[in-house]
């Protein structure tokens, strides 16, 4: 199994190997960051990855970089100085489209690509890093020597800066130190693959502090100023003097190392934590060794200085697997599998070492057991958190080291799986640890769920909830009771309580509807046309037809869907029935003179001898004109000129106000127009004539006809002799106001 797994990794070099699918992320949430998308594979310019990084660094809050959907291929960063122009002092997250799709290449550059400092955080997700820069140019800051620099990720300075790589493939990096952490920084790899690299070393750390006394006995990232943390990752066929060359804490867990060739795969000054990992067919003088020049420097400062627990060592060609003699204080080696028979010289060149629970000379275990996958879920037994039950996702909600499928208390940490009453529920999550008949009390009422008839205390019995498919232990998941009658819909024969059984009710949840005569989806009560015959139900009722029978329709002569019984114009001829002498004949409306010709086509509708086009009253044989337009025929109008005075008498005005607007601005003789050539004479008080006319037109303004000037205010005598058919003479006084 181990051999075939390695072959698979070599064949698929750009796919990370996920030995254990446990995703751990250590990046803090970032708020109000900009979001930038990479749209092309250019080394620089608009839409490039380089420009995206520049934009995020320049923004006050950093940013999130993603790659356009479908964008694939290798992005080669430009040579020369750092293309981003500055260190990463903002939080930045870069998420690729997958390790087969998004590949970053350092090319021939001479700089650290990601230099993280000043307490900032970098996250790289789902991409490949290849051909790291040489990092021989000027350092980005802080007095870093070129020999100490990396090519991909450098993490530096207190307060802790961090770089976290998730599902990143690292391959074909040959220049020194592509990844390093200095002065209080944390570098983390989760589910990454490191394959075919020749860099020396691949990972390095220096210039940090180490906890002293009792604190050193427990792995705690806050106690070490420099940490390199490797989880669920694979290292295959890498060469170079060292994979890791470190001064401070290195933790490796649930990871896989095969075919790596070096003088030493791991060389460190301080503490190792190596847990539940596999080391197979690696070649080195020493697999793990210390810094010789520091000797026993930490003898009195750090207990449990190096820890190896739950690992498998098979087929490694080494002088010594763990060569920590004289390089520190206590080393703990426990629960490991070794294929070597000698646990002292070849295996462990170490003094002051505590050993327990190890298996030696386990050649058969290495050839079979260590690579055996008993449950066939893709995880070998030595790394499977539930080796007898298939669980490909290796889910362990309570993080107690036991997979959910084997855990008797899935969501609560219980590494010893204690189950006092043997009911299958661990004591850590059993509300009744001494009662095998009970294990839970969902509603906390002191009655176990098995005895409680309402486990979630939601006033619905467990029996009803099970019948209705809701959870009897979740008070937020209740049966539906549409009519609130206490019977849930799943059991209620009349869900809307409208008196119609659900089996007969087309609208079982609407108490206003139960039938749909025309099956149009609208209940009969709301439907205005229940038989869908296009005639409204009320119209059919008014016209005495059946609103539920589409074959029973009201008479509708003009087919306008307004039944004749209520249609104001049955023949739709623009002549209302009330005025239509032929209401069912669109060709005829009125025939005023009864000559058989419709008024619309008759030259003289009222047969009064005046053509309709000159007759203002074409349907009235006794009227034809309306001189004043008041709607009263002249033949019947007593005031044909609409001046407010009767037409049949002469009225002479007794006042004249020439300088004021109004009717009396001129002297009026009402209806004088009916008496042509009427003669008028106006005399002054002394008897002299001041105005005369032989055909008066109501136009005198009170001027002296002789002098042409306005007459003085005062009384004047008039004499009017009507002309035309009359011989009447009217006399009197007029008062002029000038």
Buried (B, 14 or more C-beta within 10 A) or exposed (E): EBEEBBEEBBEBBBBBBBBBBBEBEBBEEBEEBBEBEBBBBBBEEEBBBBBBBBBBBBBEEBBBBBBEEEBBEEBBBBBEEBBBEBBBBBBBBBBBBBBBBBBBBBBEBBBBBBBBBBBBBBBBBBBBBBBBBBBEBEBBBEEBEBEBBBBBBBBBBEEBBBBBBBBBBBBBBBBBBBBBBBBBBBBBBBBBBBBBBBBBBBBBBBBBBBBEEEBBBEBEBEBBBBBBBBBBBBBBBBBBBBBBBBBBBBBBBBBBBBBBBBBBBBBBBBBBBBBBBBBBBBBBBBBBBBBEEBEEBBEEBBBBBBBBBBBBBBBBEBEBBBBBBBBBBBBBBBBBBBBBEEBEEBBBBBEBBEBEEBBBEBEEBBBEBBBBBBBEBBBBBBBBBBBEEBBEBBBBEBEBEBBBBBBBBBEBBBEEBEBEBEBEBBBBBBBBBEBBEBBBBBBEEEBBBBEBEBBBEBEBBBEBBEEBEBBBBEBEBBBEBBBEEEBBBBEBEBBBEBEBEBEEBBBBBBBEBBBBBBEEEBBBEEBEBBBEBEBBBEBBEEBEBBBBEBEBBBEBBBEEBBBBBEBEBBBEBEBEBEEBBBBEBBEBBBBBBEEEBBBBEBEBBBEBEBEBEEBBBBBBBEBBBBEEEEEBBBEEBEBBBEEEBEBEEBEBBBEBBBEEEEEBBBBBBBBBEBBEEBBBBBBBEEEEBBBBBEEBEEEBBBBBEEEEEBBEEEEBBBBBBBBEEEEEEBEEEBEBEB
